[in-house]
């Protein structure tokens, strides 16, 4: 699914109006009706308070208020007088709402908004057309502060005060919604961890914008859906054998951190790699053979650390990093690996921390290598960042310069390819924020890369499968009790779901 800018969505509206054709008023009716249907399904026995501005977002709110009244719900509507005149669509829908004998209150700026917590508040104050931050100490800022006292808020299209595309300089007041109902495509702002406090959970409603415009619109941002991920999976071939399903090597573990090697190994096997070898310190040799008997174990002359490379001939992909430590010996190991191995590899955890100290190795990374930092590792690589937008710029520059793929892990984990195009993940949950989850991802990615998936397909698909396994685990175990090992247990069901073999 494409992520479109606010300007592109406006153009999509105009294109639809001209080419469907449909009037702007009827298009608003259609969009608001989609919101109404979602709202009454979510809140079938609630009272509602619609807070409407005087633009088209407010017009959406007035249609929703009318639909709710027509269906017998108790609704009151506050009309915020932030300008002298409303849009044509707003004024038309206000007349229609008045015909329903609606409970309407004109609220001048500076007057107090009364909020009741037994009501669901519908935020239709400002949409994506907002161009300036709302100062927190202004009358509008104080209004938003009053709206934020409500426990159940549904934002229409976008939380009022939030910009759709770039919030790097937005320090203003913003609605904190529990749910956001957005039209046709998600907003780029929804993808950032820092926006979750405002957006809450979001739903993308198909309001029937013209498919020709949506198909032809150009963007560097995409939201990965299950349908796309299922298409990425290779078909299962009856004549396949362990050799054709890929040969992978994981370099992982140190004394005290062998769990990382075990988690990554089990995940790699669960996602289908044919032959897996695991390079571990001498201390971990018996441990890895006892816990992951399906893998071949390669020991090291060093008791505690991985210090030696095995013969790399014959491996289709290598993953390095989980639990290897950042000792001088490990630094020398990764330096030798990067300068010896020419195929794409997966670089995670301590291997990334070592790269942050050896920037001279960046230009030597095999093209197509997949780097998987979380925010802390990202900042160790590139320094402190001031905003998600700055981080994306740095991520894209790195990927284009070094022809690598980078996964920045978060609530909507984002993958950047070698051209600087971003893919935001739609699966996963907070229960995955536990030690070891990243090791599982490293195993998945190494497995897919070894099976012949391209680096970008491995990254997009691997992140999606990882999150889907987490979602299945959350349904069966719950967010609190989940651990990284549960992701591995749920990986087969995640793969079955993508292949359409289950309804998960």
C-alpha angles and dihedrals in degrees: 000000000000120000106219130197122244089254091054092050090052089051090048089054091050093046091051093048091052100039107033083036111230134144118252088240093055091045088054089049090052094048094046091047089057088053092047092053092051093046097051091047090052096040107028096162105031140115118233140215115196115199107195132187121203100257130080092285087059088048089057088052093051092052090050090050090051093048091050092050092048088054093052101257123143107248136171122188128207114203109205112214099210093138137025097243135030128219118275091254091049094051093047093050092045089059090049091050092050088057088064091060089244126186100252129176125186107216118197116209110268094034119112120259112221112222125190120197093213088068132076108234116219110206108212097145103113132359134199092297092079109122105181133049115256106241110236093225095048124099089257090048091052089048090055089048088055092047090052090064088076115097096210115047128163114194118209112227094331135000108269111260095025118111117226098221115021128016097166091116097030109115094150134113115290133184114251103219128189090207133016121201108202129184126250098320136030119253120246089235090063090065096065122092090223091061097055092086088062104033100040109182114349132206123200109219119203105226095174102257111178111285093215093062092044092050095048098041113113121221141157092213129079136174112218115228131188091253092058093045092051090054089054093061117099116233118259108252118212093214095051119124136183092275095053092047092067140264115247135183124204119195104197148132140046133199105300094016104065089120089075091057092048094049094048091047096050091047092051091053095045091056092056114264111161101217126015127190121188121203110207139161116271089258091062100045098096091038095056092044091051097047101035105032092166090067128075112235125216116194131208130225087236114084096212110024142041103249105151134062118226121220102295097197113118099023115123094196139005129207119196136178117052107128097337095131126224101261122142089254091055090047090056090047095055091044090055092045095051091049094044107040117068102185125086114278137188114245119193146154115348091011088062091048089053090049089054087063095042107051088157086075095057094085090050096056111122109255112260095028114152118228117194112192128165115216095274093052090044090056091047087055099044108014130248119331129209101206144004088253091058091048091052091051091052092045093052093046092052094048094049095044096047098028092235136134117237128197114198105196121222144110090309098024108212127215120201121197131208091273094053095255115146130219117192119204122234100196133075137063144218092271087075091064091101133111112276099030091106091051089056090053091051090055092049093049094047090050094051093045090051091050090062103262112144116253094256093045090048090052098046094042095041094052091047094049091046091053093043090054087051091052091050090049091050091054094051103033107018131241097274098053099042119118131182092261089062089064090059091049089053097045095091091054090048090054091046091051092053091049090051093247094123138025096235 
